[in-house]
Amino acid sequence: MPRTSGLRLMCVLAHPDDESLATGGVLASAAAEGVATYLLTATRGERGRFGTSTESPGPDVVGKTREAELMAAASELGIREVRFLDYPDRTLESVNRAEAIERIATHLRRVKPHVVITFGPEGAYGHPDHIAISQLTAAAIVCAADPLFGADAAADPHRVSKLYFIAWSPKKWAAYEAALRKLVFVVDGVERQATPWPDWAITTVIDTSHVWPQVWRAVSCHRTQMTIYEKLGNLPEEHQRSLWGTQEFYRVFSSVNVGPQESDVFEGLR
């Protein structure tokens, strides 16, 4: 058994359900190995759908419900701690950047993760919140390592060892959209679509086949969102395994020695 004692993984994401759909496999797999896993979520997704209802019960109700769903999913995935940045849904690109970066950096210094995972610069399918959290997290990692950064002079700086972007391959996106729907996001009248990473750009492929039922249970905790996920529940096991049996990432940087291709986000740290 590889040494996992003391290793820490933090995912910094935008909404409830991102943790299950985008990083559920790596979170569950790491937790099963004894790695301490942490989740920092920027919003409560209060502008999202609310089951089959055509009218929203309001952002407070939706936000509290989605927070509860996230906590249930986190329990399924074995996440040690969940924290929120407390920003309103769909506002991340316009928040006070300096404040948001300091909030994230404060959590990085407190938890001291070895590995951080967030969205890539394309935001999966162009979602502005996903793009913003990617940029904010990258900046916060730099700032957290700077001893001169921040109002709290007593806070110890922390240098993250490895940063990863979530990176879906063309094959993975094809399987996902075939089971779900075409993922698009409209910004200023322009339709953005899912953006696969080329296979050659993906540095890290994690085998999560041993935890895929756990990931599906976590996805299922997000009941208010199940109107778009309901097709997933009817898939045969082979298709489920193709969706959740691996997770793919782009290694942005590593301060430890690693090979060009990895099967473990903790390579070089164990």
VOBA-1610 file (N, C-alpha, C; in pm, whole numbers, padded with zeros to 5 digits, always signed):
BEGIN
Met+00086-00120+00000Met+00000+00000+00000Met+00088+00124+00000Pro+00070+00216-00098Pro+00151+00339-00100Pro+00127+00422+00026Arg+00228+00497+00064Arg+00215+00582+00181Arg+00122+00699+00151Thr+00017+00713+00231Thr-00078+00823+00212Thr-00089+00910+00336Ser-00028+00868+00447Ser-00041+00942+00571Ser+00006+01085+00554Gly-00082+01179+00589Gly-00046+01319+00584Gly-00075+01388+00453Leu-00108+01313+00346Leu-00137+01376+00217Leu-00273+01445+00221Arg-00282+01560+00153Arg-00406+01638+00152Arg-00438+01683+00009Leu-00565+01669-00026Leu-00616+01708-00158Leu-00728+01808-00139Met-00725+01919-00215Met-00833+02017-00210Met-00887+02041-00351Cys-01018+02033-00366Cys-01085+02074-00489Cys-01150+02210-00467Val-01125+02302-00559Val-01184+02436-00552Val-01275+02451-00673Leu-01406+02451-00649Leu-01505+02441-00757Leu-01611+02549-00742Ala-01704+02553-00837Ala-01797+02665-00843Ala-01932+02637-00778His-01988+02517-00799His-02127+02490-00760His-02141+02354-00692Pro-02247+02336-00612Pro-02285+02202-00570Pro-02315+02117-00694Asp-02267+01999-00697Asp-02270+01893-00798Asp-02143+01889-00883Asp-02067+02000-00888Asp-01937+01997-00957Asp-01847+01891-00895Glu-01852+01880-00762Glu-01762+01787-00692Glu-01789+01642-00731Ser-01914+01608-00758Ser-01949+01470-00792Ser-01928+01443-00940Leu-01978+01532-01025Leu-01969+01512-01170Leu-01827+01527-01222Ala-01753+01621-01168Ala-01622+01653-01224Ala-01505+01589-01151Thr-01518+01567-01019Thr-01404+01517-00941Thr-01444+01406-00844Gly-01564+01351-00858Gly-01611+01251-00763Gly-01520+01130-00754Gly-01471+01083-00869Gly-01388+00964-00869Gly-01256+00983-00797Val-01188+01094-00823Val-01059+01116-00760Val-01076+01144-00611Leu-01185+01212-00573Leu-01211+01238-00431Leu-01239+01108-00356Ala-01326+01024-00412Ala-01361+00899-00345Ala-01241+00805-00338Ser-01166+00798-00446Ser-01050+00710-00451Ser-00944+00754-00350Ala-00919+00885-00344Ala-00819+00936-00250Ala-00862+00913-00106Ala-00990+00940-00077Ala-01040+00921+00059Ala-01029+00775+00101Ala-01056+00683+00008Ala-01048+00539+00039Ala-00905+00498+00073Glu-00807+00571+00020Glu-00666+00541+00048Glu-00617+00606+00177Gly-00701+00689+00239Gly-00661+00756+00361Gly-00611+00897+00341Val-00621+00950+00217Val-00584+01089+00191Val-00692+01180+00250Ala-00653+01288+00313Ala-00748+01386+00365Ala-00796+01472+00248Thr-00927+01473+00224Thr-00984+01545+00110Thr-01069+01662+00158Tyr-01056+01773+00086Tyr-01124+01897+00123Tyr-01191+01956-00001Leu-01305+02021+00022Leu-01379+02083-00087Leu-01409+02228-00053Leu-01375+02317-00145Leu-01407+02458-00133Leu-01499+02492-00251Thr-01623+02529-00220Thr-01723+02556-00323Thr-01760+02704-00318Ala-01756+02769-00434Ala-01771+02915-00438Ala-01913+02962-00412Thr-02013+02889-00462Thr-02153+02932-00452Thr-02240+02816-00403Arg-02366+02847-00376Arg-02462+02743-00340Arg-02555+02708-00457Gly-02523+02758-00575Gly-02601+02722-00693Gly-02746+02764-00687Glu-02773+02878-00621Glu-02912+02914-00593Glu-02990+02962-00714Arg-02924+02979-00827Arg-02994+03016-00950Arg-03014+02895-01041Gly-02985+02777-00988Gly-03003+02655-01066Gly-03148+02608-01063Arg-03171+02497-01133Arg-03307+02442-01138Arg-03347+02384-01004Phe-03477+02362-00987Phe-03528+02307-00861Phe-03623+02193-00895Gly-03566+02078-00926Gly-03646+01962-00962Gly-03725+01986-01091Thr-03848+01943-01091Thr-03934+01959-01209Thr-04017+02087-01203Ser-03999+02165-01099Ser-04077+02286-01084Ser-04041+02388-01192Thr-04144+02450-01250Thr-04122+02553-01352Thr-04094+02689-01289Glu-04127+02703-01161Glu-04100+02827-01089Glu-04007+02801-00972Ser-03908+02886-00958Ser-03814+02871-00847Ser-03879+02916-00718Pro-03856+02844-00608Pro-03907+02888-00478Pro-03826+03003-00420Gly-03727+03050-00495Gly-03644+03162-00449Gly-03503+03117-00417Pro-03408+03210-00427Pro-03267+03172-00408Pro-03234+03118-00270Asp-03302+03166-00166Asp-03272+03116-00031Asp-03306+02968-00019Val-03426+02931-00066Val-03470+02791-00058Val-03382+02703-00146Val-03359+02747-00269Val-03277+02667-00360Val-03135+02652-00304Gly-03078+02761-00255Gly-02943+02756-00202Gly-02929+02663-00082Lys-03023+02672+00011Lys-03018+02585+00130Lys-03038+02439+00092Thr-03126+02414-00006Thr-03150+02276-00050Thr-03027+02219-00118Arg-02967+02298-00205Arg-02849+02250-00275Arg-02729+02234-00182Glu-02721+02317-00079Glu-02616+02298+00021Glu-02633+02164+00090Ala-02757+02131+00128Ala-02783+02003+00193Ala-02751+01886+00099Glu-02784+01901-00028Glu-02751+01796-00125Glu-02600+01778-00136Leu-02528+01889-00136Leu-02383+01882-00143Leu-02325+01811-00022Met-02376+01840+00096Met-02324+01775+00215Met-02349+01624+00211Ala-02465+01584+00157Ala-02494+01440+00144Ala-02398+01376+00044Ala-02374+01443-00068Ala-02281+01391-00167Ala-02140+01382-00110Ala-02099+01482-00034Ala-01966+01483+00027Ala-01949+01365+00121Ser-02055+01331+00192Ser-02049+01215+00281Ser-02028+01087+00201Glu-02097+01074+00087Glu-02079+00956+00002Glu-01935+00946-00049Leu-01875+01060-00079Leu-01740+01062-00137Leu-01630+01058-00031Gly-01668+01067+00095Gly-01569+01062+00202Gly-01490+01190+00219Ile-01548+01303+00177Ile-01478+01431+00189Ile-01471+01472+00336Arg-01354+01509+00381Arg-01334+01541+00522Arg-01400+01673+00561Glu-01393+01773+00472Glu-01444+01905+00507Glu-01497+01975+00382Val-01612+02042+00399Val-01670+02124+00293Val-01682+02267+00345Arg-01632+02362+00268Arg-01647+02503+00302Arg-01701+02577+00179Phe-01771+02688+00205Phe-01824+02773+00099Phe-01754+02908+00101Leu-01738+02965-00020Leu-01687+03102-00030Leu-01798+03205-00016Asp-01923+03158-00023Asp-02041+03243+00004Asp-02065+03350-00103Tyr-02032+03319-00228Tyr-02065+03411-00337Tyr-02196+03370-00402Pro-02273+03466-00454Pro-02397+03432-00524Pro-02368+03356-00654Asp-02457+03267-00688Asp-02446+03188-00810Asp-02442+03281-00932Arg-02357+03245-01029Arg-02345+03316-01157Arg-02295+03459-01143Thr-02213+03484-01041Thr-02156+03618-01023Thr-02004+03616-01015Leu-01942+03501-01026Leu-01800+03491-00993Leu-01710+03575-01084Glu-01752+03598-01207Glu-01665+03676-01295Glu-01666+03825-01260Ser-01761+03865-01173Ser-01770+04008-01140Ser-01746+04037-00992Val-01704+03937-00915Val-01678+03962-00773Val-01549+04041-00757Asn-01529+04094-00637Asn-01404+04162-00605Asn-01291+04059-00608Arg-01205+04071-00707Arg-01102+03968-00729Arg-01003+03958-00614Ala-00958+04071-00566Ala-00860+04069-00457Ala-00917+04000-00335Glu-01046+04029-00305Glu-01110+03967-00189Glu-01125+03817-00210Ala-01171+03775-00328Ala-01192+03633-00355Ala-01061+03556-00350Ile-00956+03613-00407Ile-00826+03548-00404Ile-00777+03532-00261Glu-00797+03634-00179Glu-00753+03624-00040Glu-00833+03519+00037Arg-00963+03509+00008Arg-01044+03406+00075Arg-00992+03266+00041Ile-00965+03243-00087Ile-00915+03111-00126Ile-00776+03087-00068Ala-00690+03188-00076Ala-00555+03173-00021Ala-00557+03144+00129Thr-00651+03203+00200Thr-00664+03177+00344Thr-00694+03030+00370His-00783+02972+00289His-00814+02829+00304His-00694+02743+00265Leu-00620+02783+00163Leu-00501+02707+00124Leu-00399+02707+00236Arg-00380+02820+00301Arg-00284+02829+00411Arg-00331+02750+00532Arg-00463+02745+00552Arg-00517+02673+00667Arg-00507+02522+00648Val-00548+02474+00531Val-00552+02330+00505Val-00416+02276+00465Lys-00339+02357+00391Lys-00207+02318+00341Lys-00214+02193+00251Pro-00296+02199+00145Pro-00304+02083+00056Pro-00177+02065-00026His-00143+01939-00051His-00033+01909-00142His-00078+01925-00287Val-00204+01887-00314Val-00258+01887-00449Val-00387+01968-00451Val-00402+02051-00554Val-00525+02127-00575Val-00579+02095-00714Ile-00711+02080-00722Ile-00779+02054-00850Ile-00888+02159-00868Thr-00895+02215-00989Thr-01001+02310-01021Thr-01034+02296-01169Phe-01127+02379-01218Phe-01163+02377-01359Phe-01048+02433-01444Gly-01050+02396-01571Gly-00955+02452-01665Gly-01001+02587-01717Pro-00918+02653-01796Pro-00950+02788-01843Pro-01071+02795-01935Glu-01110+02681-01993Glu-01229+02679-02081Glu-01358+02659-02003Gly-01347+02631-01872Gly-01466+02616-01789Gly-01556+02502-01830Ala-01499+02396-01888Ala-01571+02277-01933Ala-01656+02305-02057Tyr-01756+02389-02042Tyr-01839+02426-02158Tyr-01863+02577-02160Gly-01764+02650-02113Gly-01770+02796-02119Gly-01848+02861-02008His-01879+02788-01901His-01956+02847-01791His-01871+02956-01725Pro-01921+03079-01717Pro-01842+03188-01661Pro-01796+03162-01517Asp-01879+03098-01435Asp-01838+03068-01297Asp-01721+02970-01295His-01724+02872-01385His-01614+02774-01392His-01484+02842-01435Ile-01495+02929-01533Ile-01377+03001-01581Ile-01320+03090-01470Ala-01410+03160-01401Ala-01365+03251-01295Ala-01298+03176-01181Ile-01356+03063-01138Ile-01296+02991-01024Ile-01161+02934-01062Ser-01141+02900-01189Ser-01011+02855-01236Ser-00908+02966-01221Gln-00943+03085-01267Gln-00851+03198-01259Gln-00823+03238-01115Leu-00927+03243-01034Leu-00911+03284-00895Leu-00826+03185-00816Thr-00846+03057-00843Thr-00770+02954-00772Thr-00623+02959-00808Ala-00594+02974-00937Ala-00454+02982-00980Ala-00384+03101-00915Ala-00452+03216-00911Ala-00394+03334-00848Ala-00375+03313-00698Ala-00473+03248-00634Ala-00465+03226-00489Ala-00349+03133-00453Ile-00320+03036-00539Ile-00207+02946-00513Ile-00077+03024-00511Val-00062+03116-00605Val+00058+03200-00609Val+00066+03287-00483Cys-00048+03348-00449Cys-00049+03439-00334Cys-00029+03367-00202Ala-00084+03247-00189Ala-00071+03171-00064Ala+00075+03139-00033Ala+00157+03129-00136Ala+00298+03096-00116Ala+00384+03218-00087Asp+00326+03336-00101Asp+00400+03461-00083Asp+00393+03505+00063Pro+00505+03508+00133Pro+00503+03548+00275Pro+00459+03692+00297Leu+00462+03775+00194Leu+00423+03915+00207Leu+00275+03937+00173Phe+00203+03830+00135Phe+00064+03847+00093Phe-00030+03838+00212Gly-00134+03922+00210Gly-00244+03908+00304Gly-00232+03999+00424Ala-00349+04022+00484Ala-00356+04111+00600Ala-00308+04041+00726Asp-00316+03908+00728Asp-00277+03833+00847Asp-00129+03797+00840Ala-00048+03879+00899Ala+00097+03858+00892Ala+00141+03731+00963Ala+00054+03681+01053Ala+00090+03561+01130Ala+00064+03433+01051Ala-00011+03444+00940Ala-00045+03324+00863Ala+00080+03271+00793Asp+00104+03142+00810Asp+00219+03080+00745Asp+00192+03065+00596Pro+00284+03106+00510Pro+00265+03083+00367Pro+00264+02933+00338His+00197+02896+00231His+00193+02754+00193His+00213+02742+00043Arg+00302+02653+00004Arg+00329+02627-00137Arg+00263+02496-00179Val+00165+02503-00266Val+00101+02384-00321Val+00201+02311-00410Ser+00207+02180-00397Ser+00305+02102-00474Ser+00261+02074-00617Lys+00129+02054-00636Lys+00080+02020-00770Lys-00058+02082-00791Leu-00078+02138-00911Leu-00208+02194-00951Leu-00257+02121-01075Tyr-00385+02084-01074Tyr-00445+02015-01188Tyr-00571+02087-01234Phe-00590+02090-01367Phe-00716+02131-01426Phe-00795+02006-01466Ile-00925+02010-01444Ile-01013+01904-01492Ile-01011+01907-01645Ala-00988+01793-01707Ala-00972+01789-01853Ala-01047+01669-01910Trp-01159+01696-01977Trp-01236+01588-02038Trp-01185+01563-02180Ser-01158+01438-02213Ser-01114+01401-02348Ser-01235+01399-02443Pro-01212+01399-02576Pro-01324+01388-02670Pro-01410+01266-02644Lys-01348+01152-02614Lys-01423+01029-02589Lys-01510+01042-02465Lys-01457+01105-02361Lys-01532+01122-02237Lys-01650+01216-02257Trp-01628+01327-02327Trp-01738+01420-02354Trp-01846+01353-02438Ala-01804+01272-02536Ala-01902+01205-02621Ala-01990+01110-02539Ala-01928+01036-02449Ala-02004+00943-02364Ala-02096+01019-02270Tyr-02045+01130-02217Tyr-02122+01209-02122Tyr-02243+01272-02187Glu-02223+01334-02303Glu-02335+01402-02369Glu-02433+01304-02431Ala-02384+01186-02471Ala-02476+01084-02522Ala-02571+01036-02413Ala-02521+01033-02291Ala-02603+00987-02178Ala-02688+01098-02120Leu-02643+01220-02135Leu-02706+01332-02066Leu-02778+01423-02166Arg-02707+01519-02216Arg-02758+01614-02316Arg-02640+01695-02365Lys-02662+01769-02472Lys-02559+01858-02520Lys-02545+01973-02421Leu-02424+01994-02373Leu-02401+02097-02273Leu-02362+02227-02341Val-02444+02330-02319Val-02417+02461-02376Val-02442+02567-02270Phe-02381+02683-02290Phe-02405+02797-02202Phe-02403+02920-02290Val-02508+03001-02279Val-02521+03120-02364Val-02474+03243-02287Val-02379+03315-02343Val-02326+03437-02284Val-02334+03548-02388Asp-02406+03653-02355Asp-02422+03767-02447Asp-02470+03722-02585Gly-02563+03627-02584Gly-02621+03579-02708Gly-02536+03482-02787Val-02419+03449-02736Val-02328+03356-02804Val-02331+03222-02732Glu-02353+03115-02808Glu-02363+02981-02749Glu-02223+02921-02732Arg-02192+02885-02610Arg-02068+02813-02581Arg-02099+02665-02564Gln-02009+02581-02608Gln-02031+02437-02602Gln-01917+02367-02529Ala-01940+02240-02498Ala-01837+02160-02434Ala-01708+02163-02516Thr-01597+02178-02448Thr-01467+02190-02515Thr-01375+02076-02470Pro-01366+01969-02548Pro-01276+01859-02508Pro-01130+01900-02515Trp-01049+01837-02431Trp-00904+01853-02439Trp-00852+01746-02537Pro-00755+01779-02620Pro-00697+01676-02706Pro-00630+01569-02620Asp-00634+01446-02669Asp-00578+01335-02591Asp-00432+01360-02553Trp-00356+01423-02644Trp-00214+01443-02618Trp-00188+01543-02506Ala-00288+01627-02476Ala-00270+01729-02372Ala-00302+01676-02232Ile-00370+01564-02225Ile-00409+01508-02095Ile-00288+01439-02033Thr-00247+01486-01918Thr-00126+01433-01853Thr-00155+01321-01755Thr-00279+01317-01705Thr-00308+01233-01588Thr-00442+01164-01605Val-00442+01033-01602Val-00566+00954-01611Val-00573+00865-01488Ile-00676+00887-01407Ile-00691+00815-01281Ile-00791+00701-01300Asp-00753+00580-01258Asp-00846+00467-01259Asp-00938+00479-01138Thr-01065+00506-01164Thr-01164+00519-01056Thr-01273+00414-01068Ser-01243+00305-01140Ser-01344+00202-01165Ser-01391+00136-01036His-01306+00134-00934His-01342+00069-00809His-01437+00152-00724Val-01455+00280-00760Val-01543+00365-00680Val-01660+00422-00761Trp-01680+00375-00886Trp-01783+00438-00967Trp-01923+00427-00906Pro-01962+00316-00839Pro-02096+00316-00776Pro-02109+00424-00669Gln-02001+00449-00598Gln-01998+00553-00495Gln-02017+00691-00559Val-01952+00712-00672Val-01966+00840-00743Val-02109+00859-00791Trp-02169+00753-00843Trp-02307+00765-00890Trp-02402+00795-00775Arg-02378+00736-00659Arg-02461+00768-00542Arg-02446+00916-00505Ala-02324+00968-00515Ala-02302+01110-00485Ala-02375+01198-00585Val-02366+01165-00714Val-02439+01241-00816Val-02588+01239-00785Ser-02639+01124-00743Ser-02782+01108-00715Ser-02829+01188-00596Cys-02736+01231-00511Cys-02774+01314-00396Cys-02825+01451-00441His-02788+01494-00561His-02827+01626-00610His-02965+01616-00675Arg-03065+01593-00592Arg-03199+01561-00640Arg-03264+01677-00716Thr-03234+01800-00678Thr-03296+01912-00749Thr-03246+01920-00894Gln-03131+01858-00920Gln-03073+01862-01055Gln-03105+01736-01135Met-03175+01641-01077Met-03190+01510-01141Met-03278+01512-01266Thr-03349+01622-01291Thr-03426+01628-01416Thr-03332+01621-01537Ile-03209+01671-01524Ile-03116+01659-01635Ile-03027+01536-01623Tyr-03022+01477-01503Tyr-02937+01360-01485Tyr-03014+01229-01488Glu-03146+01234-01498Glu-03227+01113-01481Glu-03191+01005-01584Lys-03149+01046-01704Lys-03111+00947-01804Lys-02993+00862-01756Leu-02908+00923-01674Leu-02789+00852-01628Leu-02827+00729-01545Gly-02937+00739-01470Gly-02977+00628-01384Gly-03024+00507-01460Asn-03060+00524-01586Asn-03109+00412-01667Asn-03003+00349-01754Leu-02880+00398-01742Leu-02773+00344-01826Leu-02730+00206-01778Pro-02689+00119-01871Pro-02632-00010-01829Pro-02501+00011-01756Glu-02460-00087-01679Glu-02339-00075-01598Glu-02217-00043-01683Glu-02210-00099-01804Glu-02094-00075-01890Glu-02080+00074-01925His-02195+00139-01953His-02190+00281-01985His-02159+00364-01861Gln-02216+00324-01746Gln-02185+00393-01621Gln-02035+00386-01593Arg-01979+00270-01615Arg-01837+00252-01588Arg-01751+00339-01681Ser-01797+00356-01806Ser-01722+00440-01900Ser-01726+00587-01858Leu-01834+00627-01791Leu-01846+00765-01745Leu-01764+00791-01619Trp-01775+00702-01524Trp-01717+00726-01391Trp-01592+00643-01362Gly-01555+00554-01455Gly-01445+00460-01428Gly-01306+00518-01442Thr-01295+00637-01504Thr-01167+00708-01511Thr-01193+00857-01494Gln-01092+00929-01453Gln-01098+01075-01451Gln-00968+01129-01508Glu-00982+01238-01583Glu-00870+01290-01662Glu-00837+01434-01620Phe-00708+01464-01619Phe-00664+01596-01574Phe-00545+01644-01658Tyr-00527+01775-01656Tyr-00408+01838-01711Tyr-00326+01891-01595Arg-00203+01846-01584Arg-00114+01891-01476Arg-00058+02027-01513Val-00101+02130-01440Val-00058+02267-01469Val+00087+02287-01425Phe+00119+02239-01305Phe+00258+02242-01259Phe+00278+02136-01153Ser+00404+02101-01134Ser+00444+02012-01025Ser+00581+02055-00977Ser+00596+02070-00846Ser+00726+02104-00788Ser+00804+01980-00749Val+00746+01861-00777Val+00815+01735-00749Val+00835+01663-00882Asn+00930+01572-00884Asn+00963+01500-01006Asn+00850+01404-01045Val+00805+01417-01170Val+00700+01330-01224Val+00733+01298-01369Gly+00669+01193-01420Gly+00685+01160-01561Gly+00588+01238-01646Pro+00598+01228-01778Pro+00508+01302-01867Pro+00363+01256-01855Gln+00343+01129-01821Gln+00209+01075-01803Gln+00198+01015-01663Glu+00082+01037-01600Glu+00062+00990-01462Glu-00068+00909-01452Ser-00073+00824-01353Ser-00197+00755-01318Ser-00236+00786-01174Asp-00175+00891-01118Asp-00195+00924-00977Asp-00161+01071-00956Val-00256+01150-00903Val-00227+01293-00880Val-00124+01312-00770Phe-00095+01208-00693Phe+00005+01217-00587Phe+00140+01159-00628Glu+00158+01133-00757Glu+00287+01084-00803Glu+00395+01184-00765Gly+00503+01133-00710Gly+00613+01217-00665Gly+00600+01265-00523Leu+00483+01242-00461Leu+00458+01286-00324Leu+00447+01171-00226Arg+00420+01052-00276Arg+00400+00939-00185Arg+00532+00893-00127
//
